Amino acid sequence: MTESIMNHREKYPWLYDVLFLLVFLLAGYLRLAGANWGEGGGQHPDENHFSGVLESLRAQKCAEASLPVEACPLEQKQWISLGDYFNSSVSTLNPYNRGFAFYVYGNLPMTVTRVAADATDQANLRVFGRQFSAFADLFAIFFLYLLVSRMYGRRVGLLASLFSALTVMQIQQSHFFTVDLFVNAFAFLALWFAVAILGHKEQGIGDREQGMENDEQRVESREQGEVEEPSGEAPEADVQAAGAQPATPASQASSSLLTSYLFLVLRNPLFLFSIGFGFALGMAMASKINIAPLAIVLPAAFVLRYFIQKRESDHTPADYWTLSIIFLIAGGLATLISFRIFQPYAFDGIGLNPQWVANIREQRLQATGESDAVWNLQWARRTHLYSFTNLTLWGLGLPLGILAWAGFLYMGWRILKGEWRHALLWGWTAFYFLWQSLQFNPTMRYQLPIYPLLAMMAAWFVFELAGLNVRTFKRFNLSTIAASLLGITVLVLTAIWAFAFHTIYLRDEPRVAASHWIFQNIPGPINLQIQTEDAPYNQPLPFPTGVNIQPGSPYQTTFIAQNNGLLTEVLLAHVRLVPNEIPAQLYLTVWNNLNDPQPLAASVAATPAQIPSNNSSLAVSFDQSPILMADQTYYLKIEMVTNEGRVNLCGAIRYLIEVADQTAEQSTDVSAPCIVTSEMPYVVSFVPGASGSLNEIVLEHVISVAESTSPTSHTLSLFISEQPNSTSEPSLASASVTGTFASSNDPRGDTYTLTLDQPVPMKRDTQYYLRLEVDSGLLSLSGATVANETDYDYPLPLRVDGYDAFGGLYRGDLNLQVYFDDNIDKLNRFVT
């Protein structure tokens, strides 16, 4: 494209600014709408970390030093001082002082968000942080419009900002409280200063040089004046005064020349642009340190400016490189000062904080394949095209992605043709993209600093295509038509992708939707069946673990109705009769030969009670560990200590043998029948795989079994009331069920539905009381059992609708631990 087209001056520049305001509003809607997605729950590990840090920080303190700010009266609250802020050892804005020993991200986003939250008295800091992320991205779009307009004109700037506003990756990150978009805001401010340096036309170069020549002439004239005879005789006072001057006229003139030169340097717009670049870069680094390579853009801007000016005018100031070095030093100092101000806790006095340095090193280790962290497993065997593929398909969307890379390639070709002005932003984009693509964890989120630049290249390519001037008709330009169709098509498809993606935040997130479904369909210990106008509504109620219902000790709980409707039934998921028994004791002996007079070792252990939720392995150790020889047969004999009780041993038996400086483990399966009684001990043989001392035997599953007796009937009664401790008389409704409550197939007990004698109208947000009592026996209630995959995932169901899933509703100690090594223990965890 010709320079006249590239430097096209719009007839109505204000019109593009007005249209940009509409783009800005669109971007704001796509970023701020749905900020409370997920009902405020955390689904992003980094966001959870940041939210926890933000919650712990304090930008205020109490005038009464003995009071924490949380308990401080409002009139005594005050902002921390600058001295406190810069004192890393005491600052309450320093995560290291607030219980977070590991923090590698920037202090600036945390400080700004915490101060704003305290100033506006925010309660939900997670949502507030998401809104700050959205505003940070809006600033990035604003700076993108300014720098592209300065570089290629407002038309390209407007389309680039619109593409960026519709970029899905930026929309997604605006709905998370992370530091990445804060980095973008300050990075694009720095890029604006770099573009300003690149495009700055030296105004009055001749005037500046003429001014310097005039200063030199004044110096020469003053030097000549020193040797001329003064006309007439000087008064005596003047002579004495002249003799008192410490400086000669020549030195004064030289000083004046230096002052004039420094004054011109300080007034030079390039000096101010360099300071602005450095200050913005320091703020970006104070948001996330890995944006530091952006520093190469400043010297690149001066180098490219030199060659561009030399080509255009074949004239550059003689002191160009001297001034450039001065400006680069100024920009570097501005970066250090800015980073010191906004990342104060990376420092300890005038030096770096050793804890911060250690954290950075640890984080770098975690980001490589040398770290065996669970979250690193996903990056194994990823190709270096992974980041490119995801950025193009999902981050930008395929239409905009193709157009952006077409613009990137075409701009690179134009650079090879000698149009060096493109090289600054193109070079930074290429460098950063390759750098992140070659990382061990090439997530497309880490490419965020180049998304707006790719949007810029897509917009630039559209207008470049329109300016090719390929005419086929007298009044129509085929290239203009093609560019218009291409731009509109990509814009419409990108908008469809953006708005479709944005609906994720306007409806229930999948985990939240799953949690709603679980609470409605997976029974808790007590379940209120409320008939609403639309459909039945299930409201589960918790039942504390280890609590039993017995005569004289009824169970009473309070609940607040979650919906309007008629309460007709109460479902008890699992009701089981608890036997009144003393845990049995087992006598374990190890024999070389069962006919020997004495065993090699013996031990006594008590079995757990017969409560399924307490099923656990039983570890038995010996006072004197027997020495076993490999490949020799030994016998383990398990007997009852008393004449009463029965014990179920079904499961594996593990032997832990100490061999040299390590423990060898082997196991045998207990074959049926696996019941131990006083008349029927259990004997199993085993052959050690290694010689050593037997330190411990683990019985994987041991439970006392109640003696079979004739079943006895018990009556369980239920009462619903508006007052506590209400029985049948003042209650709103009641129900009862009679049975033996013996388990059939489920060891947790069977399900029972109690139909109320009359429906109870439930009013939402109204408190009611539920009372359970039994006439005899000991009853236990439990809900369904939920198994989750791993500790590194968020357990379902989440806390929604006011329900705490694992606070008495469901058993929550079952975890498959899918990331554990594949071995027999993992298999047993799956199947038992």
N, C-alpha and C positions, 0 to 999 in steps of 0.2 A: 504494500500500500504506500502511496506517496506521502511525503511529510505533510502536504497540505491537508490530506484527509485525516492523518493522525492528529494534527493540531487543529482540527476542525473547531471553529468557534461557534457555539450555538447562538441562534438569534435571541432566544429567550431563556437565558440560564436559570432564571428564577422559577420557570416552569418545571425544570428537572428537580429543583430543590423541593418544590411542592409535591411532585410525584414521589420523591424519596420519602417524604413524611408519611405518605400512604403505605409505602413499602415498610417503613419503620413500624407503623401500627400493625400491619400484617405480621411482621416478625414478632412483635410483642405478644400478639394473641397466641401464636403458635408456641411461644415459649412460656408464657405465664399461665395460660389456661390449663387446668389440670395439675397444678403444682402439688395438690394434696392427694395425688394418685397413691394407690396402695393403702389408703386410709392412714397415711402417716407412717406406715411400717417401713422398715429398711429392707431393701432387696439388693443393695449394692454394698459389698464389703468395705470399699473405700468410703462410701457415704456414711456407713455406720461408724467407721473410725473417726471421720471428720465431725460427725454429729456428737459423738462422745467427747471429743476434744473440745468442741465449741461449748458444750454444756458445762464443762469443768472450768473453763476460763472465766476470769472476772475482770471487767474494766473499771469497776468501782470498788471502793473500800469504805469502811465505817470510820467515822470520826472518833468513835470509841474503839480504840485499838483492840480491846479484849473481846469485842463482839465480831463474829463472822458477818460478812456482808449479807448473807441470807437471813440473819436474824436482826439486821440493823434497821432501826426506824427510818422511815423515808426521809425525814428531815436531816438525818445524820449521814446519809449516803453522799459520797463525793468521788469524783474521778481520781484515778491514781495519777500521781505526778509524773512529769517527764523523767525525773530521776529514778522513780520506781520502774518506769517503762524500760529504760535502758539498763537497769541493773538485772542482769540475767539470773542472779542467784535468789532474788526476792520477788521479781515481777509475777503478778498473778495472771498475766497474759502469756506467760511462758509455759508451754505444755509440760516441760520437764519438772516444773514446780507443782503441777496439778495431777500427778499420778501417772503421767505418760512418759515412761523412760525411753520409748522408741517413737520418734516423730521425725520424718525426713522431708515433709512437705513445707511449703512456705508459711511464714508467719503472717504475711500481709493479708491474705483472704480471711484468716481467722480473726485477726485484730479488727479489721474493718467491719466484718459481720457482727462480731461481739459488741463493739462499741455502738453500732447502729441498733442492735437488738436491745441493749440497755437503754439507749436514748429513746426508743419508741416503745419500750416495755413489752417486748414480744414474749409470748409463752411457748409457741411451737417453733423451736429453733431449727428443726429439720426442714420444715416447709419454708421458713424464712431464709435459710441457706440456699434452698433451691431457687427461690425468687432472686437472690443475689447472683446466682450463677446465670440466670436468665438475663438480668440487667447487664452483667459483664459481657455476654454475647451480643447484646444490643449495642453496646459501646464498640465492640469489634466490628460490627456491621457498619456503624457510623464512620469509624476510622477507615474502613475499606472504601466506602463511598468517597471520602475525602481524598485518599491517596490515588485511587483509580481515576477520579475526575481530574486530578492534577496531572496524572501521567498520560491518560488517553482521552480525556474529555468527559463531560457529565453524562453523555448518552451511554457510554460504556460503563461508567460508574453506577448509573441507575440500574442497568441490567445486571451487572455483577452483584450489586447489593440485593437485588430481587432473587437471583439464583442462590445467594448465600442465605437469605431469609428462609428459603424453601429447602435448604439442605437438611436432610433427615438426621445426620450425625450431630449437627449443632442443635437441632430441636431436641434430640434425645438427651444430650448432655446438659441442656438447660433445665431439664427436669430432675437432675441429680445435683446434690451439693458436693461437688468436687472442685479442685483448684484449676482444672485444665482451661476452663473458659476465662478465668481471671488472667491466666497467662496470655491467652489470645488478645484480650483487651489491651494490655500494656505492650505486647509484642507488635500489634498493628499500629499503636501510637508511635512506637519506635520506627517502624517501617515508613510511616508518614514523614517523619523527620529525614529518613534516609532518601526517600523520593524527593523531598524538598531540596536536599543537597545536590542530588543528581541533576535536577532540572533547574537549579538556580542559575540565572543569567547574571554575570558579573556586571553590575550597574556602575558606570562611571569608572571603568578601569583606567582610562586616560586621565580622568579628573584626579583619581587617587595618585597616579604616577606623577601628574603635573603638580599635585600638592606636595608630594615628596620632593620633587625637584625644587619647588619654591622654598621648602624648608632648607634644602641644601644650599640654595643661593643665599638665604639669609645667614646661614652659618658662615659661608665664604665672605659675605660682606662684613660680618662682625669681626672675622679674623683680620680682614684688611683694615678695618677701623682701629685695630689695636696698634698699628705702626704709623698711622697718620698723626702729624702734629696737631694738637688742638689749637684752634684760633683763639688768641687772647690768653690771658692768664686765668687759671681756675682759682676761685676763692679758696682761701685756706681751709675753710670747713669742708668744702667738697673734696679737697685733696685728702684730708684726714679720713673722711668717710670712705673714700675709694680705697684707701690703704687698709681699711678694716674688713673689706670683703674677702671671704675665703676663696671665692670662685672667680675664674676669669670669664670674660664674655664668651670665649670659645667653648668653655665647659658648659656654660648656661645654654648656649645654642645647641650643643650636642644632647644635653638633657632634655631640652625642648623637643628635639627631633625624635628621641626615643619615646618620650611621653606621647607625642603625636602619633607615632607608629603603633604603640600599644593601644591608644585610644581608637585608632582605625581598626585594629584587630578585634577589640572587644565589641565594636559596633558592627562588625561584619556579620551579616545574617548567617553565614556558614558556622561561625563560632556559636551562635545561639542555637542553631539546628543541632550541632554536635552535642551541646550541653543537654538539649531536649532528648536526643536519642539516648544518651548515656543514662539520664534520669529515668526514662521509660524502661530501658533495658534492666536497670537495677530493680525496678518494681516488678518486672516480669520474672526476674530471677528470685525475687523475694516471694513469688507465688509458687514457683517450681524451678529448681536449680538447673534442670536439664535443658532449659531454653538458653543457657549461656552461649552456645555456639552462634546465636544471633549476632554476637559482637562482630563477627567477620563482615557483616553487611556494611558497617560504617567505613572501614578502610576501602572496601570494594566500591562504595559510592564515590569516594574521592578519586580512585584510580579510573573508574569508568568516566567520571566527569572530565577528567583531564583529556582522555582520548577523544571524547565526544566534542569538547570545545576545540581541540586542536584540529579535528577534521572540519568543523563548521566554520571556524574563523582563522585557523592557522596562527592564532595568537593567544598565548596564555601569560599570565603575570610571571615575571622572572622569579618571584619568590613563592610560586605556587606550592612547591613541595615543602618549603619551610613552614608556610601557613598551614598546610595540611597536617604536618606533624604536630604543630601547636594545637590544632583543632582535635586531632585524635587523642592527644594527651588530655585535653580538657574533657572530651567525651569519656575517656577511661576513668578519670577522677570522678566525674559525675556518676558513673556507674557504681564505683566503690562507695561513694557517699550515700547514694540512694539505697544500695543494698545494706549498708550499715544501719541506715535509719529504719528501713522497713523489714529487715530480717535481723533484729538485734540479738536474737538468742542463738544465732550461729557464732556469736562472739562471746568471749569471756575477757572483759577488759579490752585491750587493744589487739589481742590475739584471737584465734579461732577457738571455739568451744570444743574441747576434746570429745565431749559426749556427742555433739552434732557430727563431728568428723567420723566418729566410730559408727554412728547410725547410717551415715551415707555409705560408708564402706560395706556395712552389713546389707544395706538395701541393694547395692550393686552386685553383691554375691547372690542375693536372692533372685535377681533378674537374669541369672545365667543358669546354664545347665548343670553347674557344679552344685547347686542347691537342690536337695531332694524334697523340697516342699510339695505338699499335695497340689497346690494351685499351679505348680509348674508342669505337672504331668500332661496338661492339655497342649503344651507347646512342643512336645516330643514329636520329631519327624515332620514338622511343618516345613513347607517349602518357603523360599524367600518371596514367592509370589502371593503368599497368604494375605499380606497386608494390602497389596494392590487389588487382589480379587474382591476382598470384602469392602474396601473403600469404594471401588467402582460399582459393585452390584448393590450394596446396601447403604453405605455412608452417603454417597451422592445419588444413588439410583442409576440404573443403566443408561437411560437417555442422557442425563446430565453428565454422567461419568464418561461416556464416549465422546461427547462434545468437549468436555474439559481436557481430556488427553489429546484430542485432535488439536485443540488450541495450544496445548503444551508443545506438541511436536512441531506445529507450524511456527510457533514463536521461536523454538530452537533453530529451525531452518533459517528464519529471518536474521537471527543473531549471526549465523555463519555467513550470511550475505552482507554483514557489516553493520547491522542496525543494533549498535551496542546498548542503546537505552533500555532494551528489553532484558539485558543480561542480569541486572540487579535482582529483580523479583524472580525471574526464571531460575537463576543460579541458586538462590536460596531455597526455592521450592524443590529443585532437583537434589540438592545436597541433603536437605532434611528428609525428603522421601526415601532416598537410598539409605541414609543412616538408620532410620527407624525400621525399614524393611529388612535390614540385615541383623537386627537385634534378635536375641533368643526368644523374646516374647513380643512379636510384631503385631500387637493389637491395633486395630484401626483407630481407637481412641487416641493413641499416642501420635497420630498423624493430624490431629486437630489444627495445629498452626498453619497447615497448607490447604485446608479445605476452602477457606475464603479465596485464596490465591488461585486455586483451580477453578472456582466459580468466576473469578476475574478473567482467566484465560478463555473460558467458554464464552463469556460475553464479548471479549475482544475478537475472538474468532468469527463470531456472527457478523460483526461490523466490518471485519477485514474481508469476509466473503462478499458482503454487500458492495464493497468498494473495488471489486475486481474489474468492473466496467466491461462486462461481456454482453454486448448488445445483439439482440436478434430481431427486434422490431424497431421501428422509428421512435416510438415513444416509451418503450419498455426495456428495462435492463434485466436480463435473465439472472444475473448474479444477485441483484437486489431481491428479485422474486424468490429465488432459491433460499437466500439468507433469511428472508422474512418467514417463509414456510418452515425452515429449520428451527429458527428461534422460537416461533410460536408453538410448534409441535413439542419441542423439548420443554418449553415453559409449562405447557398444559400438562404433559405427562409427569413432570417433576412436581407440579402442584397437586396432582392426584395422589402421587406417592406420599407427599408430605402430609396432606390432610388425612389420608388413610392411616398413615403411621400415627398421627397425632391422636386419633380416636382411642389409641391404647390408653391414654391418660384420662380419657373422659368416661371410661367404663371400668368395671372391676378388673384389676390385674389378675392373671390366671391363678396365682397362689391364693389371692384373696377370694376369688370366686370358688376355688376348691375348698377353702376354709368355710365359707358360707354353706356349701353343700354338705360338708362333713358334719357340721353342727346340726343340720336339719335331718340327716339320714343315718349318722352313726350314733348309737345311743350312749349317753352318759349313764352314771349310776341311777339317777332319777330324771325322768323326762316328762315335762308337762305338755300334754297334747291340747293345744289351744286352737279352736275352730274359728278362723277369721272369715270375713266376707268373701275373700278370694280363694283361700286354700288353707289346709291345716298347717299350723305353725308349731314346730317342736322347740321347746326351751329346755335344754339340759341343765341340771343342777349338780353341783359337785357333792361328793361324799368323801370325807377325809380317810386317808389310808390308815389301816390299823384300828379303826373305830368299829365297834360292834353294837348292835341293838339288843338289849336284854331287858328282862322285866325290872321295873323300877328305874331304868336309865333309858328313857326314850330319846330319839334323835330329833332335834328341831333345827330347822334352817329357815332363813328369810330369803325372799327373792323379790325382784322388781320385774313386773310383767314387761316383756319386750314388745308386746303387740296387743292390740285390742281384739277381743273375741271371747268365746265361751270355753272355759276349761271343763272338759268332759272326762278325760282319762289321765292317769298317771302311770307311766310305764317304768318298771324297775328292770334294768337290763340283765343283771345277774344277781340272784339272791341265793345264798348258800348257808347251810347250817354249819356252824363252827363247833367241832367236838371239843368238849372240856377234857383235855388230856395233857399229861406232862410229857415233854419231849423225851423220846427214847434215847438210851445210851448204847453205843456200839463198842465192842472190844475187838480190836484189830491185832492180829499176830502174823508174823512172817516166819515161815518154816523152811528148813532145808529138807526135812523129811517129816511128814505128818505123824510118824510113829516115834519121833524123838521125844525125850522127856521134857525138854524146854524149847520154846521158840527162840529164834534169833533176835527178835525184837517184838515189843508189844506197846499198845497205846489205847487209851479210852477217849472217845469223842461223843459229844451230844449232837443229835440230829436236829435240824430246823423244825419249826412247827409246821403243821399242815395248812399252809396258806399259799396258794399258787403264786401270788405276787412275790412271795419270799423265797421261792425255789432258788437254791443256790448250791454251788459246789461246796464240798466239805473237805478241807485240807487237814490231814492228820500227820503230825510229826512225831518222831521218836526221841526219847531221852538219850538213848545210845544208838546211833545209826549203825545198822549191820553192814558189814563189808560183803558185797556180792561179787561173784566172779562171772565173767562173760560166758555165755553159751551153757550155763548150768541152770537146771530147773529149780525154781523155788515156788512156794505156795503162800498165798495170802488167804487167811481165814477171818471171816467177819461173823461175830456172834452178838447176841443181845446180852446186856449186862444183867437185866432183870427178867423175870418170867412173864412180864406183861408187855404188850405193844407189838407192832409190826412195822417194819421199815422197808420202803421201796427203794431199790438201788439201781433201777433201770437207767442205763447210761454208761459212759466210759469210765474206766479207772486209769489214772495216769500215775506213772512212777517217775520220780525225780531223783536221778543218781548223780552224785558228785564225782566227777572224773577230773583229776588234776585240778586245773584252775577254771573249769567250766562245768555246766550242768547239762547232763544228757537226759532226754525225756523220751519215754515210750509209753504206749497206752494199749489197753485191751478192752474189748467190749464185754459188757455184762450180758450174758445170755439168759433168756427166760427159763424157768421162773426166777425172778430177781427180788423176791420178798424174803426178808430175814425175820425169823421169829425165834423164840427161846428154844423151840424144839427143832428148828431147821436153820442151822447156820449156813453161810454161803462160803464156798471154797473155790478159788480160781488159781490156776498155775500160770506162771510167767517165766520167761527166759530173758535175763538181762542182755542187752546188746553191747554193754561195755562193763568193765570191772570198775568198781568204785563203791562208795558208801551210799546207802539208801537213806536220804534225808527226809523225804516227804512222800505221802501218797494222797492223791486228790481224787475224791469220789465226785464225779461231775453232777450227778443229780441224786439227792437223798431227801426223802420226805417221810415223815411219820404217817402211818395209815391207821385210821380209826378202826377199832374193832367193829365187826359187823354186828349190829343189834337190830332188833325189830324197830322199824320206823315209827316215829312219834309225830303226831300232828301238832302244828303250832299256828297261831293266828296272828297275822301282821295287820295292824290297823293304821289308817292314814287319815289325817285331818287337815283341811285348808281353812285358814282363818285370817282375819285382819289384825288380830291381837296375839301376842305370844302366849305360850302355855295354854292354848285353848284345847278343850277336849270336845266330846260329841255335842254338848249342849250349846255353847256359843259359836261353834264353828260354822263356816259357810257351807261346807260339804264334807262328807267322809266316805271312806270305802275300806274294805278289808278283804283279805284273802287267807284261806286256810290250806295248809299242806305240810308235807314233811320237809320241803325245801332241800331234799337230797339231790345231789347232782346226778344227771343222767349221762350225757355224753360230754358235757363241758365242765371241766373241773372248777370253773368259776361260778357255776350254778346256772339255773335256768332263768328264763325271762318270764315275768309276771306283769299282767296289765290289770290295774285296779280302776274300775269304772265308778265314778262318783255317783252318790245317790241323787244328786241334783247338779246340773251345770252351774258353774260359777262365772259370772261376767267378769272378764279381766279388763282392767283399764291400764293402758300403757303408762309406764313410769310410776305406777302405784306399787307400794310395798305390801307383800303378803307373807304369811307364815305357813310352813309345811311341817307337820309333826308325824313321826313314825314311831310306833311302839309295838311290842310283841308280848304275848301273854306268858310265853315260856321259851326256854332255849336261848341260843345265842346266834344272831343272824348277822351276816356280813353282806354288804352291797359293793358292787364294782361295775365299772363301765366297760366299754369296748377297749381293745388293746390296739394301739397304733404303733407301727414299726416305721422308722425313718432310715434313710440310706446311710447317712454319714454325719459326723459332727461338723463337717465343713459346709454343710448345707443348712438352710433354714428349715427347722422341723415344722411339719404340717400337723394340725391346722395352726394358722397364725392367730394372734389375739385380735379378733374382730367381734363386733356386736356385743362387746363387753364380756366375752367369754375368755377364760384362761384355760386352754385345753389341758394343760398338765398341772393344773392346780386342784386336782380332785375329780376332773371329768374323765380323763383317759389315763391309762397306764403309759408312762413316757420313758421307761428305761430300756426299751427295746430298740437297738440300733444295729443295722446290718454291717456298718463299717466297711463299705464296699472298697475303700481305698487301702484297707489293710492288705498285707501280703497274703497271697493265696496259699493257705496251709490248712491243716486239720482243724485248728482252732476256729478259723474263719468259717469252715464248713459247718462245724458244730453250732456256731453262732447263728447260721442261717436256718438250720433245721430244728433247733431245740428252743 
